[in-house]
């Protein structure tokens, strides 16, 4: 086994010589075998080894005895030792999380602290090939995405260095034989035999069935895991690049949006990963009941023939389709429309609630007209002019139109998103006649008189 692990470490560049390695040690066969193995190469590889043991306060005197056992073995093997205890029972109540997650979070907090204290290069953990099989089987039964099948990573960035798992190339049986051969008498956690824990159920009933078909299933599964992780790493790199290109993310208001036509030109594999990146950005912590059904709802929304539709996600997240755009926002953070009604001073400049500006001047030279300015004769309108948001029953008329048209219908024809309509600026005269639906339509004043003096309005907003 020793040579198998050394070859595995060298192949994947898990540990380099002349480095500091922390080892997470519980006292069980896996971690004790790992500690002993690293000690066996310590001198040749010039490694500084420090054992870290954490009592989770879940098994009373037994878990205290585990820590004491590790401490004594480290003294016998001349290995530096650090032991501590964490209050998992209290933590799980405070955070409203399960025992396993609470223990993991507190344990890794200790690991991170010790990595920083020793400026360590590696944290070595004793996960082995059978753990990999169990993890991938659990992923298959719990989740509906390929990332859940990638299993336990060989290495990953952590604190001041990396987490590494040198034993993923060997089975539980090989580790047990190693302990016998090296006269290691590890501690045994009786909860490992209780099948009410999901992992233990797979360990006791599922893994043995697979091993009947393939004695080296741990090697096969580890190779599959590495291949899937390579594929996933590439796809996530591409997805992150796509995310930067097509997703508009508003950190201040915790909102995101995408243009459907641009988004759907990319492969479904990348679309799916970008969707999950959006959720990771928006949620502080992904809800447990966020499932593949929500993913299906998102993709159905993209293909929907409805101009406006929405789906409710967990924790008040709204996924809203508005014509060719999809918006993600939390309902309790939804931006309320900026309702306003202001008189326009001529000449003068007016700041509007959304940060846009309106400039008004008198002029005798109409100049070049664009969608961002409006011109009318002084004698054609009733002063003062107003700028406001829409009101029920608003209609306007313009040159070439027979009669008038509802502002609502103009918005629909122009495919203006629903959430934009209630804050859209409208210019009227003092009689309420709509002169300008800013950026969309220029009205025709009722009074058609020739003028030599004009009012010129300029509207300044980047997206109009």
C-alpha positions in Angstrom: 0.0 0.0 0.0 2.8 2.4 0.8 4.2 2.4 -2.7 0.7 2.8 -4.2 0.1 5.9 -2.1 3.5 7.4 -2.9 2.9 6.9 -6.6 -0.5 8.4 -6.3 0.9 11.5 -4.5 3.6 11.9 -7.1 1.3 11.5 -10.0 -1.1 14.1 -8.8 1.5 16.3 -7.1 -0.4 16.3 -3.8 2.5 16.9 -1.5 5.9 18.4 -2.2 9.1 18.0 -0.2 10.2 20.5 2.5 6.7 21.5 3.3 4.5 21.7 6.5 1.6 19.2 6.6 -1.2 19.3 9.1 -3.0 16.0 9.5 -6.6 15.8 10.6 -6.6 12.8 13.0 -9.7 11.3 14.8 -8.0 8.2 16.2 -9.8 5.9 13.7 -8.1 3.5 11.2 -8.0 5.9 8.3 -6.5 9.0 10.0 -4.1 6.9 12.1 -2.8 5.0 9.0 -2.4 8.4 7.2 -0.5 9.9 10.1 1.8 6.8 10.3 2.3 6.8 6.5 3.3 10.5 6.5 5.7 9.8 9.4 7.3 7.0 7.3 8.3 9.5 4.6 8.9 12.5 6.9 12.6 12.3 6.9 13.1 11.4 3.3 10.7 14.2 2.2 11.8 16.7 4.8 8.3 17.3 6.0 7.1 19.1 9.1 4.1 17.1 10.4 1.5 18.4 12.9 -1.5 16.2 14.0 -4.7 18.1 14.6 -7.4 16.3 16.7 -10.9 17.8 17.4 -13.4 16.5 20.0 -16.9 17.3 18.9 -18.4 16.7 22.3 -20.9 14.2 20.9 -19.8 11.0 22.7 -18.8 12.2 26.1 -15.8 10.4 27.7 -15.3 8.2 24.6 -14.5 11.1 22.3 -12.2 12.6 25.0 -10.5 9.2 25.1 -10.0 9.4 21.3 -8.2 12.7 21.6 -6.0 11.4 24.5 -5.2 8.3 22.4 -4.0 10.4 19.4 -2.0 12.6 21.8 -0.2 9.6 23.2 0.5 8.1 19.8 1.9 11.4 18.6 4.2 11.5 21.7 5.3 7.9 20.9 5.9 8.7 17.2 7.5 12.1 18.0 4.9 14.1 16.1 3.8 17.6 17.1 0.2 17.5 18.4 -2.7 20.0 18.8 -6.0 19.0 20.3 -9.1 20.9 21.1 -12.8 20.5 21.6 -15.8 22.2 19.9 -19.4 22.5 21.1 -21.3 20.9 18.3 -24.6 20.4 20.3 -24.9 24.1 21.0 -23.7 25.1 17.6 -26.3 23.0 15.8 -29.1 24.6 17.8 -27.9 28.1 17.3 -27.4 27.6 13.5 -30.4 25.3 13.0 -28.3 22.7 11.1 -27.8 19.0 11.4 -25.2 17.3 13.5 -23.0 16.3 10.6 -22.9 19.8 9.1 -22.3 21.4 12.5 -19.4 19.1 13.3 -17.9 19.7 9.9 -18.1 23.5 10.0 -16.6 23.7 13.5 -13.9 21.1 12.7 -12.9 23.0 9.5 -12.8 26.3 11.4 -10.2 24.7 13.7 -8.3 23.4 10.7 -8.3 26.8 9.1 -7.1 28.5 12.3 -4.2 26.0 12.7 -3.2 26.3 9.0 -2.8 30.1 9.6 -1.0 29.6 12.9 1.6 27.3 11.3 1.5 28.9 7.8 1.0 25.3 6.7 1.2 24.2 3.1 -1.2 21.2 3.3 -4.0 19.8 5.4 -4.0 16.0 4.8 -7.2 14.1 5.4 -7.8 10.4 5.5 -10.6 9.9 3.0 -10.1 6.7 1.0 -11.5 5.0 -2.0 -14.5 3.5 -0.3 -15.4 7.0 1.0 -15.3 8.1 -2.7 -17.7 5.3 -3.7 -20.1 6.2 -0.9 -20.0 9.9 -1.8 -20.7 9.4 -5.4 -23.5 7.0 -4.7 -25.1 9.5 -2.3 -24.8 12.2 -5.0 -26.5 10.0 -7.5 -29.5 9.4 -5.1 -29.8 13.0 -3.8 -29.1 15.3 -6.7 -29.8 15.7 -10.4 -26.7 17.5 -11.7 -23.3 16.1 -12.9 -21.4 18.1 -10.3 -22.9 15.9 -7.6 -21.3 12.9 -9.2 -17.7 14.3 -9.2 -17.2 13.0 -5.6 -14.5 14.1 -3.2 -11.7 16.2 -4.7 -8.1 15.1 -4.6 -7.0 18.5 -3.6 -8.5 22.0 -3.2 -7.4 25.4 -2.1 -7.9 25.9 1.7 -6.6 28.7 4.0 -2.9 29.1 3.5 -2.5 26.1 1.3 -4.4 23.1 0.1 -6.4 20.2 1.4 -5.0 16.9 0.0 -6.3 13.3 0.3 -3.5 10.9 -0.4 -5.6 7.8 0.5 -8.2 8.1 -2.2 -6.3 5.5 -4.2 -6.7 2.7 -1.6 -9.7 0.8 -0.1 -10.9 0.5 3.5 -9.7 -3.1 3.6 -6.2 -2.0 2.5 -6.0 0.5 5.3 -7.2 -2.0 7.9 -4.4 -4.4 6.7 -1.9 -1.6 6.9 -2.9 -0.9 10.5 -2.4 -4.6 11.3 0.9 -4.8 9.6 2.2 -1.7 11.4 0.8 -2.7 14.8 -1.6 0.3 14.9 -4.6 -0.2 17.3 -7.0 2.6 16.2 -10.0 3.7 18.1 -13.5 2.7 16.8 -16.5 5.0 16.6 -19.6 2.8 17.3 -21.8 5.3 15.4 -20.1 4.1 12.2 -22.2 0.9 12.5 -25.5 2.6 12.8 -27.4 2.5 9.5 -29.8 5.4 10.3 -27.0 7.6 9.0 -27.2 7.7 5.2 -23.4 7.2 4.6 -23.3 4.2 6.9 -26.2 2.6 5.0 -24.4 2.8 1.8 -21.2 1.6 3.5 -22.9 -1.5 4.9 -25.3 -2.5 2.1 -24.4 -0.9 -1.2 -20.7 -0.8 -1.4 -20.3 -4.6 -0.7 -22.6 -5.4 -3.6 -20.5 -3.3 -6.0 -17.4 -5.0 -4.7 -18.8 -8.4 -5.6 -18.9 -7.2 -9.2 -15.5 -5.5 -9.2 -13.0 -6.0 -6.4 -11.2 -2.8 -7.5 -14.3 -0.7 -7.8 -12.6 2.0 -5.6 -9.9 2.4 -8.3 -12.5 2.6 -11.1 -14.6 5.1 -9.2 -11.6 7.2 -8.4 -10.6 7.4 -12.1 -14.2 8.3 -12.9 -14.2 11.0 -10.3 -10.9 12.5 -11.6 -12.3 12.5 -15.2 -15.5 14.2 -14.1 -13.7 16.8 -12.1 -11.4 17.6 -15.0 -14.5 18.0 -17.2 -16.3 20.1 -14.6 -13.3 22.3 -14.1 -13.2 23.1 -17.8 -16.9 23.7 -18.1 -17.0 25.9 -15.0 -14.2 28.0 -16.4 -16.2 28.5 -19.6 -19.3 29.2 -17.6 -17.6 31.9 -15.5 -16.4 33.5 -18.7 -20.0 33.4 -20.1 -21.4 34.7 -16.8 -19.2 37.8 -17.1 -20.3 38.3 -20.7 -24.1 37.9 -20.4 -25.1 38.5 -16.8 -25.7 42.0 -15.5 -25.3 41.7 -11.7 -26.4 44.6 -9.4 -24.6 44.0 -6.1 -26.2 46.9 -4.3 -29.7 45.6 -4.8 -28.7 41.9 -5.1 -30.3 41.5 -8.5 -29.2 39.9 -11.7 -30.5 39.9 -15.3 -29.8 38.3 -18.7 -30.9 38.8 -22.3 -32.6 35.7 -23.5 -31.6 35.9 -27.2 -27.9 36.1 -26.3 -28.1 33.6 -23.5 -29.7 30.8 -25.5 -27.2 30.9 -28.3 -24.8 29.1 -25.9 -24.8 25.3 -25.1 -27.3 24.0 -22.6 -24.4 22.7 -20.5 -23.1 26.3 -20.0 -26.5 27.8 -19.6 -27.2 25.4 -16.8 -23.9 26.2 -15.0 -24.5 30.0 -15.4 -27.9 29.6 -13.9 -26.4 27.9 -10.8 -23.7 30.7 -10.7 -26.5 33.3 -10.6 -28.1 31.5 -7.6 -24.8 31.2 -5.8 -24.3 34.9 -6.2 -27.7 35.9 -5.0 -28.2 33.5 -2.1 -26.1 33.8 1.0 -26.7 30.1 1.4 -28.5 27.9 -1.1 -31.8 26.6 0.3 -32.0 22.9 1.0 -35.3 22.6 -1.0 -33.9 24.3 -4.1 -34.1 21.4 -6.5 -33.8 20.4 -10.2 -37.5 21.3 -10.5 -36.6 25.0 -10.1 -34.0 24.6 -12.8 -36.6 23.1 -15.1 -38.9 26.1 -14.3 -36.2 28.5 -15.3 -35.6 26.9 -18.7 -39.3 26.7 -19.3 -39.5 30.4 -18.6 -36.8 31.0 -21.3 -38.9 29.1 -23.8 -42.3 30.6 -22.7 -44.4 32.3 -25.4 -45.7 34.7 -22.7 -44.2 38.2 -22.9 -44.3 38.5 -19.1 -44.2 35.7 -16.6 -42.5 34.8 -13.3 -41.6 31.9 -11.1 -41.3 32.0 -7.3 -38.1 30.5 -5.9 -37.3 29.7 -2.3 -36.6 32.6 0.2 -38.7 35.1 -1.9 -36.5 35.0 -4.9 -38.5 36.0 -8.0 -37.3 34.9 -11.5 -39.2 37.1 -13.9 -39.4 37.1 -17.7 -40.1 40.5 -19.3 -40.1 40.2 -23.0 -36.5 39.2 -24.0 -35.0 39.7 -20.5 -35.0 37.5 -17.4 -34.6 39.3 -14.0 -33.7 37.7 -10.7 -34.6 39.7 -7.5 -35.8 39.1 -4.0 -39.4 40.3 -3.5 -38.6 42.1 -0.2 -35.9 44.0 -2.1 -38.0 44.8 -5.1 -37.5 48.4 -6.3 -40.7 50.4 -5.9 -41.7 52.7 -8.8 -40.5 56.3 -8.5 -43.8 58.1 -8.8 -43.4 61.8 -9.4 -45.0 65.0 -10.9 -42.8 68.0 -11.3 -43.2 71.4 -12.9 -40.6 72.2 -15.6 -38.9 75.5 -15.2 -38.0 77.2 -18.5 -35.1 77.8 -18.7 -34.1 75.3 -16.0 -32.7 71.9 -15.2 -34.6 69.2 -13.2 -33.2 66.2 -11.4 -35.6 63.2 -11.5 -35.8 60.5 -8.8 -34.1 57.8 -10.9 -31.0 60.0 -11.4 -32.0 61.2 -14.9 -32.1 64.9 -15.9 -34.4 67.2 -17.9 -33.0 70.4 -19.4 -35.4 73.1 -20.7 -34.6 76.1 -22.8 -36.2 78.8 -25.0 -34.8 78.9 -28.5 -35.5 80.4 -31.9 -33.4 77.7 -33.7 -35.0 74.3 -33.5 -31.7 72.5 -34.5 -31.4 68.8 -35.0 -34.1 66.7 -33.3 -33.4 63.2 -31.8 -35.3 60.8 -29.6 -33.7 62.5 -26.6 -35.1 65.9 -27.2 -38.5 67.4 -27.8 -39.5 70.7 -29.5 -42.8 72.6 -29.4 -43.9 76.1 -30.2 -44.5 78.3 -27.2 -47.9 79.2 -28.5 -48.9 75.5 -29.0 -49.0 74.5 -25.4 -50.4 75.6 -22.0 -47.7 76.4 -19.6 -46.2 75.4 -17.3 -45.1 72.1 -18.6 -45.0 69.0 -16.3 -43.0 65.8 -16.2 -44.6 62.9 -14.4 -45.1 59.1 -14.3 -48.1 57.5 -15.9 -51.7 57.7 -14.6 -54.7 55.5 -15.2 -56.3 56.2 -18.5 -53.4 58.1 -20.1 -53.6 58.4 -23.8 -51.7 60.4 -26.4 -51.9 61.4 -30.1 -49.3 62.1 -32.7 -49.0 63.0 -36.3 -50.4 60.4 -38.6 -52.4 58.7 -35.9 -56.2 58.6 -36.3 -57.4 59.4 -32.8 -55.4 58.6 -29.7 -53.7 55.5 -28.2 -53.4 54.3 -24.6 -50.0 54.7 -23.1 -50.3 51.1 -21.8 -50.6 49.8 -25.4 -47.6 51.9 -26.5 -45.5 50.3 -23.8 -46.7 46.8 -24.9 -46.0 47.5 -28.6 -42.5 48.8 -27.7 -42.0 45.7 -25.4 -41.1 47.9 -22.4 -40.7 45.6 -19.3 -43.6 45.8 -16.8 -41.3 47.0 -14.0 -40.1 49.9 -16.1 -43.5 51.3 -17.1 -44.6 52.9 -13.8 -41.4 55.0 -13.6 -41.3 56.0 -17.3 -41.2 59.9 -17.6 -44.0 61.6 -19.5 -44.1 65.3 -20.4 -47.5 67.1 -20.4 -48.7 70.7 -20.7 -50.7 72.3 -17.9 -54.0 70.9 -19.3 -52.7 67.4 -19.0 -52.1 66.8 -22.7 -49.3 64.3 -23.2 -46.6 65.9 -25.4 -43.8 63.4 -25.0 -43.5 59.8 -23.9 -39.8 60.2 -23.4 -37.7 58.2 -25.8 -40.7 56.5 -27.3 -43.3 58.8 -28.8 -43.5 62.6 -29.6 -47.1 63.9 -29.3 -48.8 66.4 -31.6 -50.1 69.5 -29.6 -53.8 70.1 -30.1 -53.1 73.8 -31.0 -51.3 73.9 -34.3 -50.0 77.4 -34.5 -46.9 78.7 -36.4 -44.3 79.8 -33.9 -41.1 81.7 -34.1 -40.2 80.9 -30.5 -39.8 77.4 -29.2 -39.4 75.3 -26.1 -36.6 72.7 -26.4 -36.4 69.8 -23.9 -33.4 67.6 -23.5 -33.6 64.3 -21.5 -30.4 62.8 -20.2 -30.4 59.1 -19.4 -27.9 56.6 -20.6 -30.4 53.8 -21.6 -32.7 56.0 -23.6 
